[in-house]
Amino acid sequence: MSQIALTCGFILILAGLYGALTNRDILRMIVAFTVANTGVNIVLVAVGYLPGRTAPILDSAVPVAEAAQRIIDPVPQALVLTAIVIGLGITALMLAYAYRLFRLRHSLDISNFTELKW
């Protein structure tokens, strides 16, 4: 099961990078970056999974003495939750910039923005 999640995560990362590098439309590039971000989150969760272990909740089912051998490390899950919030903020910022560019230039094609080109 972990191998399937890793494979799907890497496929999403590659698809997102391909979409970000090949599209000329800014909105499509933003969606591609979001897809790549989702792939990174899936890979992080898959790497943190250990088969045969339970959730990191200490109760009567998991004695404290053997908790280290029976529970999954909660740090990757916490990192993914933080990454989701940061990714949402970055996506909102990119969409705000795209909206501003569209209002100023009436286009979202990156070939129209050549003022800073060498």
N, C-alpha and C positions, 0 to 999 in steps of 0.2 A: 504494500500500500504506500509506503514511503517513497519507493522508487517511482511510482506513478505520479505522485505529487511533485517530486523533483523534476521529472521529465516534462510535465505540464508547465511547471514554473519556468524552466529554461526555454521552452517553446514560446511562452508568452513574452519573455524577455527579448528573445530574438525577433519575434514578430513586431514588438513595439519599437525596437531599434531600427528594424528595416522600414517600418512605416514612418518613423521620424526622419530618416535620412532620405527617403525617396519622394515624399509628398512636398508639394509647393504651397499648399494651403495651410495657414497657421492653425486653424481649428483641427484639421486632421493630424497635424503634428502634436497638438496638445493631447488629443485622444490617444495617439500612439505612445506618448510619454506616460500617460495614465495606465495603459495596458502593461508597459514595461514595469511600472511601479507595482502593479498587482502581481506580476510574475516574481518580483524580488520578495514580496511578502510571502508568497506561497513557498518559495525556496527556503526562506528563514524558518517557517513553521515546520516544513518537512525535515530540515536539518535538526531541529530541536526535539523531534519525536523519537522516542525509544520504545520499541515493541515490548509488550508484556508489563508495562508499568501503568500506574493509575494517575489520575489528576492530582495536582499538588494541593490537596485539601486534607488537613490532618483532622481526623475524627476517630471514632471507635473502630472503624474498619482497618485503619492503618496505625499500628502502634508507633509511638514516637521513636522507640529504639531502632526499629528497622525502616524508618521512613526514607532514609537516604538511598536505600536499595530498591524501594518500591514506588517512588513517585518520579514524575517527569520534572525536569528543571523548568521553572516558570519564567526564567529570564528571556528566552527567545520569544515567548508569547507576549511579554511586556514590551519587548523591542518592536514587535510587529504592530501592537496597538499604537505605540508612539509613532511609528512610521506611517500608519494609516492617517493619523491626524495631521502630520506634517505634509504628507502627500496631498491631502484635501486642501490644505492652505496654499500649497504651491500651485495646485490646479486652479484654485480660485484667483490667485494673483495672475497667472498666465491668461486666464479668460478675461480678466479686467484689462490687461494690457492689449489683448486682441480686440476687445470692444473699443478701446480708445483709439487704436490704430485704424479700425474701420470707420470710426466717426471722423477722424482727421483726413484719411486718404481715400475712403470709399472703396477699399480693396483689402483682401486678406492674402493676396498672392505675394510671396516673399521676393519674387523677381521685380516687383514694383518699388522696393525699398533699397535703392542703390546709392544713396547719398554718402554713406560711410564706406563704400567699397573702394578698394585700392585701385 
